[in-house]
Amino acid sequence: MAEQFLTESTITSLCIMAIVVVLSVFCVRSFKLESPGYFQLIVEDLVSFIEKSVTEVIPKDPQVVLPLIGTLWIYILLCNLIGLIPGLHSPTADLSITSALALIVFFSVPYYGIRAEGILAYLKEYFVPFFWFFPFHVIGEITRTVTLAVRLYGNMSSMEIGIGVLLLLAGFLTPVAFLLLHLIEAILQAYIFGILALIYIASGMEALVQEK
């Protein structure tokens, strides 16, 4: 049972979580308002980009959702990029990991929706425009959750398989262009997952989003 849980993807994922926590503590304790270093400037630009992206979708009180979306973006990006290191496997090329991430988004939608609108107003949206639309709304949420998991898994696993085949057939020099493509794909897929999660959560917070 323990062997089934502690797969390579799980261990790598836990290590990335530990890295994110350590970096967060380091940033909080070492960053200064005066004479910031290069690393601090990079982190501040990253946080500003995430905050701007969240604010564009949820203009009122974006700080409510910012920690979750920011964490998802950074964590998925690191998981995607770790596959560039020889001998290591991207956790996001494992369907169980991407499914867990998709489930986080799935349960976050009603959490933030109820928090923003109240439980009665949130549940009422499932019966709009007519009460018999309820099962279609539920099926839609389940479908988009499955799509989130499969899209990230499919793109990252196919990229890793393609580069692995090229390494076997052509050696270590020819696939350099494909490694650069992997880098671009890693960044793009992290962004897509995060922005879709943000849109889904914003749809659950409909009453809050509409107030600018």
Disulfide bonds with the S-S distance in Angstrom:
none
